[in-house]
């Protein structure tokens, strides 16, 4: 059984990182350059994560609609 935190698709981590920065920019949130998120509020980090999930669901719905 694969580790739940391991990504199955090569390059997925880079794509998710890019998506994170795009969404943060859209929300007007500056991500720390050093990668330490301890100075960010829970609301900021949560809004980025929620928006990522929302975008991924939209992408999956579009892909599924195209198959049927």
C-alpha positions as CSV (number, residue, x, y, z in Angstrom):
1,X,0.0,0.0,0.0
2,X,1.3,3.4,-0.9
3,X,2.0,6.1,1.6
4,X,-1.1,8.4,1.7
5,X,1.1,11.4,1.4
6,X,3.0,10.2,-1.6
7,X,2.0,11.7,-5.0
8,X,1.3,9.1,-7.7
9,X,1.8,11.4,-10.7
10,X,5.3,12.7,-11.4
11,X,5.4,16.5,-11.5
12,X,2.2,16.8,-9.4
13,X,4.0,18.5,-6.5
14,X,5.4,21.2,-8.8
15,X,1.9,21.8,-10.3
16,X,0.3,22.0,-6.8
17,X,3.0,24.5,-5.7
18,X,2.4,26.6,-8.7
19,X,-1.4,26.5,-8.1
20,X,-0.8,27.5,-4.5
21,X,1.1,30.6,-5.5
22,X,-1.4,31.5,-8.2
23,X,-4.3,31.3,-5.8
24,X,-2.5,33.2,-3.0
25,X,-1.8,36.0,-5.6
26,X,-5.5,36.0,-6.6
27,X,-6.5,36.3,-2.9
28,X,-3.9,39.1,-2.3
29,X,-1.9,36.9,0.1
30,X,1.9,37.0,0.1
31,X,3.5,33.7,0.8
32,X,6.7,33.7,2.8
33,X,9.8,33.2,0.7
34,X,11.4,31.0,3.4
35,X,8.5,28.5,3.4
36,X,7.7,29.1,7.0
37,X,3.9,29.7,7.4
38,X,4.0,30.3,11.2
39,X,3.5,34.0,10.7
40,X,0.4,33.6,8.6
41,X,-3.1,33.5,10.1
42,X,-5.2,30.4,10.1
43,X,-7.7,32.2,7.9
44,X,-5.1,33.0,5.3
45,X,-3.8,29.5,5.1
46,X,-7.3,28.0,5.2
47,X,-8.5,30.3,2.4
48,X,-5.6,29.2,0.2
49,X,-6.2,25.5,0.9
50,X,-10.0,25.8,0.4
51,X,-9.5,27.6,-2.9
52,X,-7.0,25.0,-4.1
53,X,-9.6,22.2,-3.3
54,X,-12.4,24.2,-5.0
55,X,-10.2,24.6,-8.1
56,X,-9.2,21.0,-8.2
57,X,-12.8,19.9,-8.0
58,X,-13.7,22.2,-10.8
59,X,-10.9,20.8,-13.0
60,X,-12.0,17.2,-12.2
61,X,-15.7,18.1,-13.0
62,X,-14.6,19.6,-16.4
63,X,-12.5,16.5,-17.2
64,X,-15.4,14.2,-16.3
65,X,-17.9,16.2,-18.3
66,X,-15.6,15.9,-21.4
67,X,-15.5,12.1,-21.1
68,X,-19.2,11.5,-21.2
